[in-house]
């Protein structure tokens, strides 16, 4: 099981073990985000589908970059911005931007007050030598992963384990491509047509599939725990 390459809003890394394990050689995440489920089963033939171009580019960078290149990326002081440094490419800058504001939906430029407050106590939770080394130690393990930049409709029509974690209908408005842009009726039909094992994530109360309760998940941001729901189908 790999550690997260970055923190992303709505990520499933913490509760990935609560979902069924993959039942097929290929694992597809049609709304990739931080790929929290795939990280647990990284040795499968992983296909990430991500509509947000910046995030898709970060994943392509991680799949291709050498460990020594990661270890040479600049570190930041508490009040520094990513704009204060020289980066080898935009993708590297965006990767670090996902570390300076945890559980965000897009790269940021400066550290949040919370990260600065716990700067010395939690170096593994920010962009630091420790987190940089961790990423460098993992990139060789995802060389076989593949990224498709596009929507869920661009997924290959194959038998696979499908981990479908879309923007939640009510709570998913903050993404670059959020819930307002999704037709959940069409997404429901698409999920029902997948061949293999299909796992779909939502909050309790969603009705576009017959969801059942999974667990209560601690929110990364301040607020009430999330009442997680799931729909599972095999065909």
N, C-alpha and C positions, 0 to 999 in steps of 0.2 A: 504494500500500500504506500503510495507516494504522498508527500505532504503537498498542500496547495502551492501552486506557483504564484498565486496572488489571491487576494480577498475580493469577492464579488458579491454584490447585493443579491440575496435570495439563494445563495449557493447551498448545495446539499452535502457538502463534505462531512459535516458533523453527524448527520443522520443517515449517511449512505448505507450503513450496515443494517438499517431497519427495512430496507427494500429487498426484494428477492435478488439472489445472485444471478448473474448472467447465465443463460442456458444455451447460448450459441457462440460460435467462434468470433463473430463480428458484433460489436457493440456500437450503437449509433446514438449520439446525443443531438437531436435536431434543434435545440435551443442551448447551445454549448455553455455560454457564460463562463464560469470557473471550472467546469467539467468535474464537479465534485464526485459524481458517481464513477466516472471513468478512471479517476485517480486511484480508486480502490481496486480496480481490475485492469490496470494499465497494460498488462501483457496480452490482452485481447486485441483483435484487429479493430482499433478505435477509429470511428469516423465522427468528427465534430462538424456541426453545421451552425454557422454563426452569421446573422444578417448584418450586425454592426461592423462596418469595415475595419475600424480601429482595433476591435477585439479580435477579429479574424486575423489581422496582420500580426498581433502580438502572439497568437498561437502558432502561426507559421514561423515566426522568428524563433520561438522556443524549440520548435521541432528541428530547426536547421542550425541553430547557433552552437558554437563549440564551448565547452566548459571554461576554457581559459579566457574566452571573450567575455563571458558573464563575470568572471572574477576581476576583470579590469574595469567594469562599469563604475562610475564615480559614486561615492557615498555623499550624503547630505548632512549638513549641520541642522540643528532644530529649526532655525529661522530661514534657511536657504530654500530657494525655489528650484524646481527642475530646470527652469529657464536660466539659472545661473551657471549651469554646467554644459560642457561640450559632450555630446553623445555620438556614438558611432553611427546611429540611425534613429529614425523617428520611433521605430518599434521598441527599441531599448528605452527611450525616454518615456513612452507610454506605459511600458512594464513598470518602471519605477513610479510613475504617476498613479498606478493602481495600488501601490504600497503606502503612499503618503496620506491617503484617505481610505481607510478600510471599509469594506462593505459598501462601496460606492458603485454607481452604474457606468462610470466613465473615468478616465484618468484625471487626476487633479494635479495641482502645481506645488502646493505647500502643505506641510504637515498640519493635521488638525490639533486643536488645543489638547485633546485627550492623549494623543500620541506624544506630544511634547511633555505633558505632565508625567508620563511614565517612561520617559526616554531611557533612563538607566536601568529601570526595573524589568522592562520587557523588550529587550533588543530584538528578540525573535519575532515580535509582532509589528515591526517596522522595517523599513529598508536599512539594513545594517550588514556588517561583514558576515554575521551569522546567517541571515536569510539569503544573502547573495551566494554564500558557499553552498547552502542547501539546494538552491536552484541549480547551481553548477553541477552538483553531484547527481542530479536527476535528469538533466536534459538528454543524456544518452539513452535513457530508458523509454523515451517517447518518439524515437526516430521513425518508428513504423506507423505512427498516427497520421491521419489525413484530415485536412481541413477543407471544407466546402464553404465558400462565402456566398450566402444566400439564405432564403427562407426554408421552412420545413418542407415545402413543396419540391425543393431541389434535392431532397434525399434520394439515394438510390433505392429502387424498388426491389428489395432483397429480403430474405429470411434472416432475421437478426434479433438481438435483444435491443429493444428501443426504450431509451430512458428519456421521456418527454417531459421537460420541466419549463413550460412556457411562462411568460408573464401572467401572474394570477389575474383573473378577471376583475377583481376588486382592488387588490393590493399591488398590481403590477403596472401602475401608471407612470412610474418614475424612470423607466428604461428609455433608452434612445428610441427603440422600437417597442413601445409598450402595449398595454392591453387595448388601448383605444384603436390601434391599427389592426387588431386581430378579429377575424370572424370566427367565433368559437363554435358555431354550428358547423362550419366547414372543417375546422380543426378536429371536432369530434368525429366526423365521418372519416377523415383521414386516419385518425388513430385506430378506429375500428377496422380499417382495411389492412393494417400492418400485419405482416406474416412473421411468426415467431412469438417471442415474449414481449409484450408491450406494458410498460410501467408509466403511468401518467400522474404528475404531481399537481396538487391544487390546495387551496384552503377549504376547510369545512364550510359548507353553505353553498359551494359552487354546484351547479346543476347541469352543466353541459355534457357531463358523463355521470354515470351512477357511482359517485365517489363514496368511499368508506373511510372512517377515521384511521389514521396511522399513529400519530403521536403529537405531543406538544413540544415545540422546538423553541429554544431560547433565541430571542431576537438579537442580532448583532448590534442593531441600533437600539436606543432607548424605546421602550414601549412594551406592550403586552406580548407574552409568548405567542407564537404562531400555532394555530390549530391545524396541523398538517393532515391532508387527506390524500388518498391514492386510488387509482383505478388500475386493475391488473387484468390482462387478457392474454390468452394463449391460443394460437391457431396456426 
